[in-house]
Amino acid sequence: MRKELAQQLLRELLKNSKRSDRELAKILKVSQPTITRARHKLEKDGMIQDYTIIPNFEKMGFEILAITFAKLSPEFLTTEEMKKKGKEYAAKVPYVVFVSSGEGVGMNAVIIAFHKNYTDFHRTLNQVRLDWKDHLQDVQSFTVSLKEGQFKRFSLTYLKDVPL
């Protein structure tokens, strides 16, 4: 598959992933089977991981988006058993949409989650502190009210114009 076609297809899917291969073929001026093969190759290679929507989170009943930074003990991030426990724990929490190790602001992990309200957020954060007290050295959160303060709505569509 031409690299250029793959990039063009990814851009078009970022704009609107629910379009058919036939529609995408017309836009990209190739045949529908070419698009189908290209899409399958992108999926197989892991370039496309999911097809999903980005809803209005407030209308879904979420008031808070929380970005929580944590400082975990070094053995937590280096021991395979602890990493496995962390992944299993994160997988059980459906309103958590992203968890990763990383670095910055003196922290080495991040959690991004949606919450119904501040009470739910604080209850969840307190549970995390309790469940991971032996490995959690510090935790700080940045909360966003989904009712106000957004300057640019969350969307992956913006990535369509970023060079790949």
N, C-alpha and C positions, 0 to 999 in steps of 0.2 A: 504494500500500500504506500502510495506517495505520502511523504511527510506533510506536504502542503495540504493534501486532501484531508488527512487526519486532523490537522489544525483547524481547517475550515469547518469540518464536521463538528468538532468539539465546540467551536464558537457558536455554530447554529444551535446545537443542543443546549448550550448555556442560555441562549436567548429564549428557547422554548423546546423543552425535551418531549413534549407530547405530540409533536409533528410526526407524520408518517414518513417512512423511507421514501415514498413516492414524492411527497412534498419537498423533502430535503434534496432529492435528486434534481428536481426542477430548479431549485435555488442554486445548487452547486454545479448545475449543467453537466451532470453525469447520469449514468443509468441507475435505475432503482436497485438492480442486483449489486452494482458497485457500492452503493451506500450500505446495503444490507451486509455485504462482506466487510466493509470498513468498520461498521458499527460492531459487528461480532468480534473483529480483531481487537478493537479498542477495549471491549469488555473482557476478552480473554487475556489481554496484556495488563489488565488492571487499571487502565486509564479511565475507564468508566466503572465506578463502583456501585452507584445507586441511581435510580430514577425516582425523583420525589418532587414534592411541591414545597413551597415556602408559604405557609399560611399566615393569616393575621393572628399572631399569638395572643394578642389582647382579646380578640373575639373568641378564641378558644378557651378563654378563662384564665390566662396567665397575666399577672400584674407585674412580675419581676423577672428580669434577666439578671443572673448573678454570674460574675466572673470571679472565681475564688482561686487565690494563689496560696500554695502550701509549701512549707519547707519540711521535707521528709528526711528521716535519718538516712545516711548514706547506704546502709545495708538494705534498706527498703528498695532502692533503685538498682542495686547490683546483684541481689540474690534472686535467682530464678523462681524460687518458691514464693518469695514475697511479691515479685512482679505478677505471678500467676494469681495470688490472692487478691491483689489490687484490681486486676482485670476482671476477676469474677465478681468482686464487690461492685465495681462500676457497672457491669452488665446488668445487675439486678435493679438498678435505679433508672426507670424509664424517662424521667424528666431531665436526666443528665444527658446532654447531647455530645459532649466531648470531654475527654480526660487524657492528659499526656504529661510526660516529664518534659522538662525544658529548663531554661534558666533566665533570670532577670529579676530585678527588684529584690535581690537576696533570697529568692524562692527557687524551687526546682520542680514544681508541678503546678498544673492548672486544671480547673474544672469549670466547664460552662454548663449552666443549668437554667431551666425555667421553673418558676414557682407561682403558685396561685396567689400568694400574698406574702407580706413580710413575716407573718407568724410561721407560715410553712417554711420559708427560707431559714429562719432562725432555728426552728425545730430540726431541720435537716442538717444544718451546720453543727448544731450541738451533738447530733447523733454521730456525725463524722468524727468530731473531736473525741467522743466517747469510744467509738469503735476502733480508732487508730491512735489512741493516746500514747501507746508505747513507741510509735514511729513518727508522730506528728510533733515537730518542734515549734512551728508557727503557722498561722493561717490568717490571711487577710482577704477581704472581699470588696469588690466594686459592684454595686447594684445599680440597675437601670430600671426606672419606672417605665413600663411600656405604654403608659397613658400620656406621657409627656417627655419632652426633651430630645426626641429623635431628630437629627439633622439630615440623616440619610437612612432610609429604611434598609433593613438587612435583605440582601439579595445576591445571589451568585451571578446574576445576569451581568453585573458590572465587569466581570472578568473576561467577557467576550472581546473587549478591546485591549487586553493586556497581551503583549507579545509572548508567545509560548516558546 
